């Protein structure tokens, strides 16, 4: 179980650095909302080891296949957490397709200056992967989806930004 939330009466005396990421009530993971919805965007959590799970909204290999960036979403909020996975940790081609479900463990760190994110997760272990099979047949492309398509595949609507 995670740390208890700070009582409202003590909030003024508590700095963000003292407040750890709140763990999920029923699992050993931190909801992405508890990281990126903080007033500082999660920057005060840098250095904390956490586990997050969700599906890949977008994934791209960088550095000639040396590492990959994943935009991970668990449905707890509309925002995504940027996750960086080194090729020595896991086979990148298995985790970068849109829709792949992953459960990862790593350390939160501040990204390089000039990026939009306030915090990113440097993955040390990939604990679980739920692949999508043939990526060419996956019904959710990276491009914007029309409402007509979503009416036909209503069960996938929560995984979109439409």
C-alpha positions in Angstrom: 0.0 0.0 0.0 1.1 3.6 -0.6 1.7 6.4 1.7 -1.4 8.0 3.3 -2.4 11.3 1.8 -1.5 14.5 3.7 -4.4 15.8 5.8 -5.8 19.1 4.5 -4.9 20.9 7.8 -1.2 20.1 7.2 -1.0 20.9 3.5 0.4 24.4 3.9 3.3 23.1 5.9 4.1 20.3 3.5 6.4 20.8 0.5 6.0 18.9 -2.6 9.4 17.2 -2.2 8.1 15.6 1.1 5.0 14.1 -0.6 5.8 10.9 -2.3 3.9 9.5 -5.3 0.6 7.9 -4.0 0.4 4.2 -4.8 -2.7 2.6 -6.1 -5.0 1.1 -3.4 -5.2 -2.4 -4.9 -1.9 -2.9 -6.7 1.8 -2.0 -6.5 1.6 0.7 -9.1 1.3 4.5 -9.2 -1.5 5.9 -11.3 -0.1 8.3 -13.9 -2.6 10.9 -12.6 -0.7 10.9 -9.3 2.5 11.9 -11.1 1.6 14.4 -13.8 -1.4 16.1 -12.1 0.8 17.6 -9.4 1.2 21.4 -9.4 4.8 21.0 -10.6 4.0 18.3 -13.2 5.7 15.6 -11.1 9.2 17.3 -11.1 9.4 17.0 -7.3 9.2 13.2 -7.6 12.5 13.0 -9.4 14.6 10.2 -8.0 11.7 8.1 -6.8 11.5 4.4 -7.9 8.0 3.6 -9.1 5.9 1.1 -11.1 3.4 2.2 -13.7 1.2 0.3 -16.1 -0.9 1.3 -19.1 -1.1 1.1 -22.8 1.3 2.7 -25.3 -0.4 5.7 -27.0 2.7 6.3 -29.2 6.1 4.7 -29.3 9.3 5.5 -31.2 12.7 4.1 -31.3 15.6 6.6 -31.2 19.4 6.5 -31.4 19.5 3.9 -34.1 17.5 1.4 -32.0 19.5 2.1 -28.8 16.4 3.2 -26.8 12.7 4.0 -27.2 10.3 6.7 -25.9 6.8 5.6 -25.1 3.8 7.8 -24.2 2.1 5.7 -21.6 -1.5 6.2 -20.5 -3.4 4.2 -17.8 -6.8 5.9 -18.1 -6.5 7.7 -14.8 -6.2 11.1 -16.6 -6.1 12.4 -20.1 -2.3 13.0 -19.9 0.5 10.7 -20.8 3.7 9.8 -19.0 6.9 9.7 -21.2 8.8 6.5 -20.5 12.3 5.8 -21.8 13.3 2.2 -22.3 16.9 1.1 -23.2 17.3 -1.7 -25.7 19.3 -3.7 -23.1 16.2 -3.8 -20.9 13.7 -5.2 -23.4 13.2 -5.8 -27.1 12.0 -2.4 -28.3 10.1 -3.7 -31.3 7.8 -5.6 -29.0 6.8 -2.6 -26.8 6.7 0.3 -29.2 3.5 -0.5 -31.2 0.5 1.7 -30.3 -1.9 -0.3 -28.0 0.7 -2.5 -26.4 0.0 -2.9 -22.7 3.1 -2.7 -20.4 3.9 -2.7 -16.7 7.3 -1.2 -16.0 9.5 -0.3 -13.0 12.0 2.5 -13.0 13.2 5.8 -11.6 11.5 9.2 -12.3 13.9 11.8 -13.6 13.9 15.3 -14.9 14.1 15.4 -18.8 16.6 17.5 -20.6 15.8 21.3 -20.7 13.6 22.4 -23.6 11.2 19.5 -23.5 7.5 19.8 -22.7 7.5 17.1 -20.0 8.3 18.0 -16.4 9.3 14.4 -15.5 9.9 11.1 -17.4 10.4 7.5 -16.3 13.7 5.8 -17.0 12.8 2.1 -17.1 15.0 -0.4 -15.4 12.6 -3.5 -15.6 9.8 -4.4 -18.0 7.6 -6.5 -15.7 4.8 -7.4 -18.1 3.9 -6.9 -21.8 0.5 -7.5 -23.5 1.2 -7.3 -27.2 -1.3 -6.4 -29.8 -0.3 -9.2 -32.3 -0.2 -7.8 -35.8 0.4 -4.1 -35.5 -0.9 -3.5 -39.1 -4.4 -4.9 -38.0 -4.6 -2.9 -34.8 -7.8 -0.7 -35.1 -6.4 2.5 -33.5 -3.9 4.3 -35.8 -1.6 7.1 -34.5 -3.6 9.6 -36.6 -6.9 11.2 -35.5 -9.8 8.8 -35.6 -13.2 9.8 -36.9 -16.3 9.5 -34.7 -17.8 7.1 -37.2 -15.0 4.6 -36.7 -15.3 5.0 -32.9 -19.1 4.3 -33.1 -18.2 0.9 -34.7 -15.5 0.2 -32.1 -17.1 1.7 -29.0 -15.0 -0.4 -26.6 -11.8 1.4 -27.8 -13.1 4.9 -27.2 -11.5 5.3 -23.8 -8.1 4.7 -25.4 -8.4 7.7 -27.7 -8.3 11.4 -27.3 -11.4 11.9 -29.4 
